[in-house]
Amino acid sequence: MTTVEYEDNESKFLRKAKENPFVPAGMAGFFAIVAYRLYKLKTRGDTKMSVHLIHMRVAAQGFVVGAMTLGVVYSMYKDYILKPAEAQKALEQKALEKK
């Protein structure tokens, strides 16, 4: 992989992160939960390993689904609330200029 290709991939990731900021937040939360639960693995007591891993998976997946849901709600807000309001303001401004 050349330096130019690496920079293109990095800038693509940063551009996508700016478009939808909940994706990196979901990824960070996923890795934080997994790291914390793996750290707590030593002090799990008499809980079975499989139960501990299932709880870890459910918590991590729940965080990712929550981040995805917030991302969808945010993008819908931008598309259906903010953009029409901006378009309405532009139409009103045009009407005032014609008078």
Beta strands, then each sheet from edge to edge (+ up, - down):
end
